[in-house]
């Protein structure tokens, strides 16, 4: 018996980008591990910043740390962004130093809790707009919210359908 429904299971299945997330390792690194690029430490199944103070505890089965490259450093080397933040408008021209300082402070504050979330690249376009490339989509969203909260303006999020890539647009004229 054939029904009149206009949809199928294929309509609701999630499309998967098979190349998205290639920078993630299939298994966690051998503990403890130390990133040879940024100095982040992998212990107790999570990456921690060396400056966070949480690394003072001795690992359960102490042994010398293995030298590896953390997923964020690998992502930066390969140029695989997780998010973009686009900042534009006449307000930005007059307050660029304040906006950039806010973004830097927020990124540093978040890096203490998650050293894998960082700003990969800062660019200024021909029009004078500021473009940030981040390693995680959550960092891009957070930076956009922080700028909107501090300076007002219009904020818009655009999420990729197939992989975890976020574009955040902020504008204030």
N, C-alpha and C positions, 0 to 999 in steps of 0.2 A: 504494500500500500504506500503510495507516494504522497507526501504531504505538500502543503503550500508554503513551506518555510523558505525564506529568501536568503538564508545563510547556511553555511556548512561549517564543519569543524575546522576547515582550512582558514576560514575567516578569522578565527580566534587563536590560531596557533601563533606562537611567538616566532618571529623571524630571527635567526641567530647569525651574527657576523662571525664566521669561523676564524677570522684573522684578528678579531678584536681580543685584547687581553693576552696577546702573545708574550708580553713582557713579564707576565706572571709565571712563576715556576710551577711545575706540576705538583711538586712536594715542597714542604717547608725546608729551609736550609738546615744543615746539621748544626745542632746547638752546642756551644755558643758560636756565633759567627760575627765577624767584624767586617763592615764594608770598607774596602781599601780606598774608596774615593771620598766618602763623606764622613766616615767614622761612626755611622749608626751601628747599633748592636742588636743582634737577633738572639733573644733568649726567651724562654717560656712561651714559645710560639708567637712572638710578636716582635716587631721592630721598635726599638727605643732610641731616642736621641742620647748621645753620650753626655750631653749637658743637662739632661732631665733629672739626674740625681737618683733615678730608679735603678741604675746599673751598679750601685754600690753593694747590692746584695750578692752573695755568692751563689753561683748556679748550683743546682742540686747535685749533679755529678760533675764536679769541677774538672775541666781540662782546658788546655790552651785554645783560644778562639781560632777558628778557621777563617782565613782571609777569603772573602767573597765580594761580589758586587751586588748591592741591594737592588730591588726592582725599580726604584725611582732613578737611580744612577744609570741603570741599563736603559730605562725608558728615555732619559735625557740623551744618552749616547746614540740611541737609535732614532731619536726625533719623533717619538710617538706621544702626542699630547692627549691629555684627558679632558681638557677644557680650555676655552678661550674667554677672555674678558675684554670687551671693546668699550673704551671710554671716549666720549666725544662731546662737543658743544663748546660754546663760548665761555662758559664757566670754567671749564678745564684749562683753557688758555691762561686765565688770570690766577688760577689756584693750583697749578700743576704740582708745585713742590709739596703743598699740603696733602693733595690726593695721593701722590706717590709715597709720602711718608706714612700715611694711613695704611696703604696697601702693604708696605714693607713691615710695619708693626703687626698687622693682622697675620701675615704669612709667618713671621717669626713666632708669634704666640701659638699658632696652630702647629708649627713644626715641633714644638716641645711635646705635644701629645701624639702627633703622627709625623715622624720624620720623612715619611714617603710622600707627603703632600707638600709640594713646593712649587715656586714659580720657576719655570724653565727658561723663559725668555721674555724680555721687554723690548718692544719696538715702538717707534713713533712713525706714523704714516706720513705721506706727503701733505696731507691736510692738517697735520698736527694732532691727530687722534692717537691715543695710547692703546696698544694692544699687548695683553699679557697672555702667555701660554703657560698652562699649569699641568702638573702631572696627574691630578685627580679632578673629576667632575665636581666633587663636593667643595674643593677649595675654590674653584671658579664661582660657584654659587655663593659661597660664604663671602668672598671678596666683593661681589656685586651687592649683596645685602648690606655689607659694612659701608660701602660708599653711599648707597641710597640712604641709609640711616643717618650718616654724618652730614651729608650735603644735600639731600633731597634729590629731585630729578626723576626721570622716568627709567624704570628698570624692566627689562624683558628677558625671559629665558627661552632658549630654543634647544630642545633635546633631540638628539639623534635617535632615529627609530630603531636601528639595528645594533648599535654598539653604545658603549658608555662614553659619549662625547657631548659636552654641554657648551653652548655658546651663550654668553651673558652680555647683553647690550645695555649700557647706561648712557644717558644723555641728559644734559642740563644746559639750556641756553640762557 
